[in-house]
Amino acid sequence: MPVARQAGSTAFLSLVPLALISLVKYERTMSLKPIVLPMPRPLLSRTGWVAFLVALIVVCAVAPVLNLLVPAGSIFHLSDYGVGLVGRIMCYAICALAMDLIWGFTGILSLGHGLFFALGGYAMGMYLMRQIGLEGNYKSNLPDFMVFLDWKTLPWHWTFSDSFAATLFLIIAVPGLVAFVFGYFAFRSRIKGVYFSIITQAMTFAAMLLFFRNETGFGGNNGFTDFKRILDIPVATPTMRMTLFVLTGVILLGFFLMARWLINSKFGRVLQAVRDAETRVMFSGYNPLGYKLTIWTISAMMCGVAGALYVPQVGIINPSEMSPANSIEIAIWAAVGGRATLIGPILGAFIVSGAKSWLTVAYPEFWLYFLGALFIGVTLFLPDGVVGLVKKVMTLRGAPATRQSTNSGDPS
């Protein structure tokens, strides 16, 4: 037996060099072959592009024709009220889309996006107040509320409010800067889950109380209103109203494409990995701080743009836009439509806001009960939202046809 064992060991050791040589040859052969990476996903499918172009045509051509050219007595006429309502809902849809990026694809529930929406609105409102000029009630270059409070000069933060270019910059920069500073310290401290949601709501509530104070120079509880012009063009005209409508729709569609591009990129895949297993992402060599902070800041800037588009269409901005209820409503839009779908939150904003517009007129005392019941029902019975329900229905409709085709022996 010892002789046999020794012979077997000798034979095994003699095979080791041959195995190593074969392994080296295999590695050289594989290194010569090009590495084939997976094909990137298309931005939209063919059906998606068709739907996108249809939406673009409706916003840019159909709606203006129905509002400006079709007579008011026609059943095809789009009223000014309808233009304003849909324009406001499209602003809400931008916020819902921003919420989906941070909540649906990154797993961070924010209850403070109403603050970023209001900051963008206040930046636009300050410019619109300066555009009033001497047409105010007090015939002064200062806004009426400042004259009423016996202010003599503009506060420092109103310095560039008369410049439209500076206003466009501030609409994006102010919400982005606030979000970046807040997010840096929050994400660096690894605050997550319900704790993050609570501190975002506390931040929004604190900002609302600050803007309610007259000495801050933001109009107190009345805010800004009585807007006259944008770029020396009157605001209260059908042409300007439709221009704002078209601009809002085009920006909403543009943000949708941008969100699709982000989510389909490597950056978006890392975000989804952070949502599903952040610890594994850290073990894989990625630092989640930069990814979460980037998408958090982008989401805030999108809300700021939505707020800036909202103010001239509504004609007022005040601290009530920062109320915690408004931020919660943004989350409800995303939940009702369907998180992590991009199109779902947009649909959710239209469904919930449309129902709100009708119920607050027909049954104003029951609106809040309806909103609460809707959120509870979606949470319990439709966790994937309306889009998830549509997908399930389409799957169930296609299943019988598939089974019938299989049973009949049809190869297709």
C-alpha positions in Angstrom: 0.0 0.0 0.0 2.7 2.6 0.8 4.3 1.8 -2.7 0.9 2.3 -4.4 0.2 5.6 -2.6 3.6 6.9 -3.5 3.1 5.9 -7.2 -0.3 7.7 -7.2 1.1 10.8 -5.6 3.9 10.9 -8.2 1.5 10.6 -11.1 -0.7 13.4 -9.6 2.3 15.8 -9.2 3.4 15.1 -12.8 0.0 16.3 -14.0 0.1 19.6 -12.1 2.5 21.4 -14.6 0.4 20.2 -17.5 -2.7 21.6 -15.9 -1.0 25.0 -15.2 0.2 25.2 -18.8 -3.3 24.5 -20.1 -4.8 27.1 -17.8 -2.3 29.7 -19.0 -3.1 28.9 -22.7 -6.8 29.2 -21.9 -6.4 32.6 -20.3 -4.3 33.8 -23.3 -7.0 32.6 -25.6 -9.8 34.3 -23.7 -7.9 37.5 -23.4 -7.7 37.7 -27.2 -11.5 37.6 -27.5 -13.2 40.9 -27.2 -15.4 41.5 -24.2 -19.0 41.9 -25.2 -21.0 44.2 -23.0 -24.7 44.0 -22.7 -26.6 46.3 -25.1 -27.9 49.4 -23.4 -31.7 49.5 -23.0 -33.4 51.9 -25.5 -34.7 55.1 -24.0 -38.2 54.3 -25.1 -39.8 51.4 -27.0 -41.4 52.0 -30.3 -44.8 52.2 -28.7 -43.4 54.5 -26.1 -42.0 56.9 -28.7 -45.4 56.9 -30.4 -47.1 57.8 -27.1 -44.5 60.4 -26.4 -45.0 62.1 -29.8 -48.8 62.0 -29.4 -48.5 63.7 -26.0 -46.1 66.3 -27.5 -48.6 67.0 -30.3 -51.5 67.3 -27.9 -49.6 69.8 -25.7 -48.0 71.9 -28.5 -50.7 71.8 -31.2 -54.1 70.3 -30.2 -54.6 72.2 -26.9 -53.6 75.7 -28.3 -56.0 75.2 -31.3 -58.9 74.1 -29.1 -58.4 77.0 -26.8 -57.4 79.9 -29.0 -59.1 79.1 -32.4 -62.2 77.0 -31.6 -65.2 79.2 -30.7 -66.2 79.3 -27.1 -69.7 77.9 -27.9 -68.3 74.7 -29.5 -68.2 71.4 -27.6 -64.5 71.1 -28.7 -63.5 74.4 -27.1 -60.9 74.1 -24.3 -61.9 76.7 -21.7 -59.4 79.0 -20.0 -60.3 77.2 -16.7 -59.4 73.9 -18.3 -56.1 75.3 -19.5 -55.2 76.6 -16.1 -56.3 73.3 -14.3 -54.3 71.0 -16.6 -51.3 73.4 -16.5 -51.3 73.2 -12.7 -51.6 69.4 -12.7 -48.7 69.2 -15.1 -46.7 71.2 -12.5 -47.8 68.6 -9.9 -46.8 65.8 -12.2 -43.2 67.2 -12.4 -43.1 67.0 -8.6 -44.5 63.4 -8.7 -41.8 62.4 -11.2 -39.1 63.9 -9.0 -40.6 62.0 -6.0 -40.4 58.7 -8.0 -36.7 59.2 -8.7 -35.9 59.6 -5.0 -38.5 57.2 -3.5 -39.4 54.7 -6.2 -35.9 54.1 -7.5 -33.7 55.0 -4.5 -35.9 54.0 -1.7 -35.8 57.3 0.2 -39.2 58.6 1.2 -39.1 62.4 1.4 -41.9 64.4 3.0 -40.2 67.7 2.3 -40.4 68.2 -1.4 -43.1 70.8 -0.9 -40.3 73.1 0.3 -38.3 72.8 -2.9 -41.5 73.4 -4.9 -42.2 76.6 -2.9 -38.6 77.9 -3.1 -38.8 77.8 -6.9 -42.2 79.5 -6.7 -40.9 82.2 -4.5 -37.9 82.8 -6.8 -40.3 83.4 -9.7 -42.7 85.3 -7.5 -40.0 87.8 -6.5 -39.3 88.5 -10.2 -43.0 88.9 -10.9 -43.4 91.4 -8.0 -40.5 93.5 -9.4 -42.2 93.5 -12.8 -45.2 95.3 -11.3 -43.2 98.4 -11.1 -45.2 101.6 -10.4 -48.5 99.9 -11.1 -49.0 98.8 -7.5 -51.5 100.3 -5.1 -48.8 102.5 -3.6 -47.2 103.6 -6.9 -43.7 102.6 -5.6 -40.8 100.7 -7.0 -41.0 98.6 -3.8 -43.6 95.7 -3.6 -46.8 96.8 -1.9 -46.3 94.8 1.2 -42.9 96.4 1.8 -44.4 99.9 1.5 -47.2 98.8 3.9 -44.5 97.7 6.4 -42.7 101.0 6.0 -39.6 99.4 4.3 -37.3 101.9 2.6 -35.1 99.7 0.6 -35.1 96.2 -0.8 -33.6 93.4 1.3 -30.3 91.9 0.2 -31.9 88.7 -1.1 -34.0 90.8 -3.6 -30.8 92.2 -5.3 -31.1 90.2 -8.5 -34.9 89.8 -8.5 -35.4 92.2 -11.4 -33.3 90.1 -13.8 -35.0 87.2 -15.6 -31.7 85.4 -16.3 -30.8 85.6 -12.6 -34.2 84.4 -11.7 -33.9 81.3 -13.9 -30.6 80.6 -12.2 -32.1 81.0 -8.7 -35.1 78.8 -9.5 -32.6 75.9 -9.9 -29.8 76.9 -7.6 -31.7 77.7 -4.5 -33.6 74.4 -4.1 -30.5 72.6 -5.3 -28.3 74.2 -2.7 -30.7 73.7 0.2 -31.2 70.1 -0.9 -27.4 69.5 -1.2 -26.5 70.9 2.2 -29.4 69.1 3.9 -28.8 65.9 2.1 -25.0 65.9 2.7 -25.3 65.9 6.4 -28.3 63.6 6.5 -26.9 60.9 4.2 -23.4 61.3 5.7 -25.0 60.5 9.1 -26.7 57.5 7.4 -30.2 58.7 8.4 -32.7 56.6 6.5 -36.2 55.2 6.7 -38.9 56.8 8.8 -36.3 59.0 10.5 -35.3 60.7 7.2 -39.0 61.2 6.4 -39.6 62.9 9.8 -36.7 65.3 9.5 -37.6 66.3 6.0 -41.1 67.1 7.2 -39.7 69.0 10.1 -37.4 71.0 7.8 -40.4 71.9 5.6 -42.5 73.0 8.6 -39.7 75.1 10.0 -39.3 76.9 6.6 -43.0 77.5 6.5 -42.9 79.2 9.9 -40.0 81.3 8.8 -41.7 82.5 5.7 -44.8 83.4 7.6 -42.8 86.1 9.4 -43.0 89.6 7.9 -39.5 90.6 8.7 -38.1 87.9 6.3 -39.2 90.0 3.3 -41.3 87.3 1.6 -44.7 88.8 2.1 -45.7 87.1 5.3 -48.8 85.0 5.3 -50.2 86.8 2.2 -47.1 86.0 0.1 -46.9 87.4 -3.4 -49.9 88.1 -5.7 -51.3 90.6 -8.2 -48.7 89.8 -10.9 -48.8 91.9 -14.0 -46.1 90.9 -16.6 -43.4 88.4 -17.5 -40.6 89.9 -19.7 -42.9 93.0 -20.1 -45.6 90.7 -21.6 -49.0 90.8 -19.7 -49.7 87.6 -17.7 -53.5 87.7 -17.8 -53.9 87.1 -21.5 -55.0 83.9 -23.4 -51.8 83.9 -25.3 -49.5 84.0 -22.3 -51.7 81.5 -20.5 -51.3 79.1 -23.4 -47.6 79.8 -23.6 -47.1 78.8 -20.0 -49.3 75.7 -20.6 -47.2 74.6 -23.6 -43.9 75.3 -21.7 -45.0 73.3 -18.7 -46.0 70.3 -20.9 -42.8 70.4 -22.9 -40.7 70.6 -19.7 -42.7 67.7 -18.1 -42.0 65.5 -21.2 -38.4 66.6 -21.2 -38.0 65.7 -17.5 -39.6 62.3 -18.3 -37.0 61.6 -21.0 -34.2 62.7 -18.6 -35.5 60.5 -15.9 -35.7 57.5 -18.3 -32.1 58.1 -19.4 -30.9 58.4 -15.8 -32.6 55.2 -14.7 -31.4 53.2 -17.7 -27.8 54.3 -17.1 -25.2 52.7 -14.8 -26.0 55.5 -12.4 -29.7 54.4 -12.3 -28.8 50.8 -11.8 -26.6 51.7 -8.8 -29.5 53.7 -7.4 -31.8 50.7 -7.6 -29.1 48.6 -6.0 -28.9 51.1 -3.1 -32.7 50.8 -2.8 -32.7 47.0 -2.6 -29.5 46.3 -0.7 -27.4 49.3 0.3 -25.0 47.3 2.4 -24.1 45.0 -0.5 -23.5 48.1 -2.6 -21.0 49.3 -0.1 -19.2 45.9 0.0 -19.0 46.0 -3.8 -16.9 49.1 -3.6 -19.5 51.9 -4.2 -20.1 54.8 -1.9 -23.8 55.4 -1.7 -23.4 58.9 -0.4 -22.6 60.5 -3.8 -25.3 58.6 -5.6 -28.0 59.5 -3.1 -26.9 63.1 -2.8 -26.9 63.5 -6.6 -30.4 62.2 -7.2 -31.7 64.0 -4.1 -30.4 67.3 -5.5 -31.7 66.7 -9.0 -35.1 65.8 -7.6 -35.2 69.0 -5.6 -34.2 71.1 -8.6 -37.0 69.5 -10.6 -39.5 70.6 -7.9 -38.1 74.1 -8.0 -38.8 74.3 -11.8 -42.3 73.0 -11.2 -42.9 75.7 -8.6 -41.7 78.4 -10.9 -44.1 77.3 -13.6 -46.9 77.0 -11.1 -46.8 80.5 -9.7 -47.6 82.6 -12.9 -50.4 80.2 -13.8 -52.1 80.3 -10.4 -51.3 84.0 -9.7 -50.2 83.6 -6.1 -47.5 82.0 -3.9 -47.6 82.0 -0.1 -46.1 79.9 2.8 -49.1 77.4 2.7 -47.3 75.8 -0.3 -44.8 74.5 2.3 -47.3 72.9 4.5 -46.5 69.3 5.4 -49.9 68.2 3.9 -48.7 69.3 0.4 -45.5 67.2 0.7 -47.5 64.2 1.8 -49.8 64.7 -1.2 -46.8 64.5 -3.5 -46.0 61.1 -2.0 -49.6 60.0 -2.5 -49.4 60.9 -6.2 -46.4 58.6 -6.6 -48.0 55.8 -4.6 -51.4 55.9 -6.4 -49.8 55.9 -9.8 -47.2 53.3 -9.1 -43.7 53.8 -7.8 -40.6 53.0 -9.9 -42.5 53.3 -13.2 -41.9 57.0 -14.0 -45.2 57.2 -15.9 -47.2 56.0 -12.9 -46.6 59.1 -10.7 -47.6 61.4 -13.6 -50.9 59.5 -13.9 -51.3 59.6 -10.1 -50.9 63.4 -10.1 -53.6 63.7 -12.8 -56.0 61.2 -11.0 -55.7 62.6 -7.5 -55.5 66.3 -8.5 -58.4 65.9 -10.9 -60.5 64.2 -8.2 -59.5 66.9 -5.8 -60.7 69.6 -8.2 -64.1 68.0 -8.5 -64.6 66.9 -4.9 -63.6 70.2 -3.4 -66.4 71.8 -5.3 -69.0 69.0 -5.1 -68.3 67.6 -1.7 -65.7 69.8 0.0 -66.3 68.3 3.5 -65.4 64.8 2.3 -62.3 65.6 0.3 -59.8 64.8 3.0 -61.6 61.6 3.9 -61.4 60.5 0.3 -57.7 61.3 0.1 -57.0 59.3 3.3 -59.1 56.3 2.1 -57.4 56.4 -1.3 -54.0 56.2 0.2 -54.9 53.4 2.6 -56.6 51.5 -0.1 -53.7 51.7 -2.5 -51.3 50.7 0.3 -53.3 47.7 1.2 -54.7 46.5 -2.1 -52.6 48.1 -4.9 -49.0 48.3 -3.7 -47.9 48.7 -7.3 -50.4 51.5 -8.0 -52.6 52.0 -11.0 -49.8 51.0 -13.4 -49.3 47.8 -11.6 -53.0 47.1 -11.7 -53.1 47.7 -15.5 -50.1 45.3 -16.0 -51.9 42.6 -14.0 -55.0 43.0 -16.0 -53.1 42.8 -19.3 -51.2 39.7 -18.0 -54.5 38.0 -17.1 -56.0 38.8 -20.4 -52.9 37.4 -22.2 -52.7 34.3 -20.1 -55.8 32.5 -21.5 -54.7 33.1 -25.1 -51.3 31.8 -24.3 -52.7 28.6 -22.7 -55.1 28.1 -25.6 -52.2 28.5 -28.1 -50.1 26.0 -26.1 -52.9 23.4 -25.9 -53.7 23.6 -29.6 -50.1 22.9 -30.5 -49.7 26.2 -32.3 -45.9 26.9 -32.4 -46.4 30.7 -32.3 
